[in-house]
Amino acid sequence: MIRFIVIVLYLVLYLVLSLPVLLVEWIIGKFNPQLKARSSMALVSWGFRCITVLAGTKVIVKGRENIPTDTAVLYVGNHRSFFDIVLTCTLFPRVTGYVAKVEMKKAPILSLWMKNIHCLFLDRDNIKEGLKTILSGVEEVKNGYSLCIFPEGTRNKVNDTFLPFKEGSFKIAEKGGVPIVPLTLVNTAQAFEDHLPKVKKTTVVIDFGQPVYLEQLDKNTRKNLGNYVFGIIRDRYFALKEEYFPQA
């Protein structure tokens, strides 16, 4: 419980003390939007690294060499924990926003940092607004900003299971002309969700799979892209679980 309290206090303090920095970032953005995005990403990543240390989480990272360096990408991952964002944000080699639920737009201060790193806010209950968000995502990747989505649509509540991947978000890669990088996260819920409200020391594995280039896929696979990527992540998840957590 002490870890949870320390992390909450740290997060509140970080957000409050970052208000003057947000003003500086706003000024930078008036003259150099790309610099603003990069500096904001660096600051957010630093904050998340501190949370990772406070939580006592050991992160094993695999497949970093699979991330293309010459283009924006769409990271697609399974989702079990609030820590999924904290842990992955620090690993991306370029500015990367998340496709988050629209409710996060109301989060004071935090939502400003999210906008600075080009996060998008998706209303899953409003088809028209959801389409606008997807189109905004297409523009983001065309402009060189990567995005990360969790196409299950919400955090899965049951270990070693997966919710179906929603196909809509994959249009970002298809229309934006960028590769998909499968992102497999193993054991992240053990840090928090598996024993709420305690935050416990644990080890997690984050794996970047081989990039999927849509132009190399046949027509049927492209038509069922969500299921295809789902299969890649599901198979990799159980392989990693067997390798690192055979007794769990």
N, C-alpha and C positions, 0 to 999 in steps of 0.2 A: 504493500500500500504506500510505503514511503516513496518508492520510485515514481509511482503515479502522481503523487502530490508534487514532487520535485519537478517532474516534466511539465505539469500544468502551470506551476509557478514560473518556470523558465519560459514557456510559450507565451504567457501573458506579458512577462517582462520584455521578452524579445519584441513582441508586437508593439507594445507601448513605446519602447525606446527607438523603434524603427520609424516612427512617424516623421522625425526630421529627415531621415534618410530617404523616405518616400518623396519628400518635397524636392530633395536634390535629384532623385531619379526622374521626377517629373520635368525638372528644368533640363536635365541631360537629354530627355526624350524630345524636347522641342528642337534640339539642334542635331541629335544623332540617335534616332530610334533604335538602331542596331546595337549601339553601345549600351543604351539603357537596358535592352533585353539581356545582353550578356552579363552586365554587372548585377542586374536583379537576379539572374539565374545563379550567379556565384554566391550572392548573399543568402538566397533561399537554401541553396545546397549546404552552405556552411551551417545554417541554423538546424537543418535536418541532421547533419553529421553530429552535432552536439546532442540532439535528442537520441540518436542511435547510441552514443556513448553513455548517456544517462540511463538509458533502458538496459544497458548491458548486453546489447545484441551483437553477436558475432555474425558477420555476413560473408558467406562463401560465394564468390562471383565466378561464373563460368561463361565462356563464349564471347567475351568482350571483343575478340578479334573478328567476330561475325558482323559487327555493326559497320555498315558502309560509312565511309568518311567523306565521300564526294557528293552526298545528297541528303536531303531531309528524309526521314523515314516515319512510318507509322508503327509504333510499338503496340503489340496486342498481347494482353496478359490475363491470367486468371486472377481472381480477386477474393481474398479471404479476410483481410485485415486493414484497419486504418494505417497500419505501419507499411502497407504496400507502397504508398506514395512516399512516405518518409525515406524508405530504404532505396527505392529505385531512382528518385530524383537526383541523388548524388552520383549516379553512375553514368548518366547520359553525357556523351562527348560534346553536344551542342545544345543550344537553347531548346528546351522541350516543354511544351505545355501539356496539360491533362484535359481530357474531356470529362468534366465533372457534372454532377447533378446540379440543377438550376438553383436548388436551395442554398448551395455554397456561395452564391452571389450575394447573399444577405449577411455573410460573416464579416463583422467589422474588421477593418485593417487587413485581415488575411486575404479577403477577396481582391484588395488592391494589389497585393503581391502576386496573386494568381493571374491577374490581368497583365501585370508587367512581364510575366514569363509566357504570355500568350495562351493561357488556359481558356477553354471554351466551356460554356454552361449550357447543358442540354436538358430541355424539358421533355421528358419521355412520355408525358401524358398529352402533349400538344403536338400533333403531327406536323402542322405548318411551321411552328417554331423550331421543332426538331430538325426539319429539312433546312431551315435557315442556318442552324448551327453546323450541320454537315457541310453546307456550301461554304461557310466561313472556314471550316477546317480545310477544305480543298484549297482555298486561297492561302491559308497559313503555310501549308506544305509547299505550295508553288513558290512562296516567298522565302523558302529556306528554313522554316521553323518546323522541327519535328513535333509530333503529337503522340501521346500515349493514351490508349483506351482500354477499358475493362468491359468487353462486350457482353458479359453476363448480365449487365444492367444494374447490379447491386452486389453487395458483399454476400457471397455464399456462406450460409451459416453452418454447413456440415462438412467436416473434414473429409478429404479424399473423395469428394464428389464435385461435380461441375454443373452449373446451370447452362442451358443452351446459349450459344453465342448469337446475338442479334446481328443480322446481316447489314443493317443500315449504315453503321459506322464504317464498314469496310469500303464504302463508296469514296471515303476520303483518299484512300490509296489508289483506287481505280481511276477516279476523276483527276486526282492530283498527280498521277504518274510517278508515284514513289513506291519503293519496296516496303514490304511488311516484315518486321522482325518479331518472331514469336518470343514472348517473354514469360518464362515459367517460374513461378514463385512457390517455394516449398517451405512449410512450417512457420509461416509468418504469423498465423493466428496464435501460435504458442507464446508469442511475446505479450499478448494482451487479451484477445477475445476468448481464448479457451479458459480463462480464469478471471473474468471481470470481477472487481475493478482493479485487480492487481496487475502490475507490469513485472514480468519475470525475465531473468537472464535466459537467453536461448540462442540457438544457432539456426540460421535460415540459409537457404540456398536460392540464389537468383541466377537464372540461366538465360543467356541470349542465344536464340537458335539461328540457324542458317537463314539469311534473308530470303523472302519469297518474292520473286519478280513476276508480276502478273502476266507480262507478255510471254513468259516461258510456259504458262499453264495452258492446258487445253480448254476448250469452250465450256465443257461440262463442269470442270473444276472451278473455273472462274464464276460460273453461275451459282455454285454452292461454296463460295469462298469461306464463309463463316464456319461451316462444318469441316472444311479442309484444315483450316488453322486450328480449330478446336481439337482435331485429331492429333495434330503435331504436339500441341501443348499437353494434352491428356497423356499421351504416350511418354513424353519426356518427364512429366511430373512423377509418374509411377516408377520410371527408371531411376530418377534422382532419389526418390524416397527409399527405394530398395538399397541404393548405394550408401546413403548417408544416415538414414533413420530406419534400419531394418527391423528394429524391435518396437517401433511406435505403432 
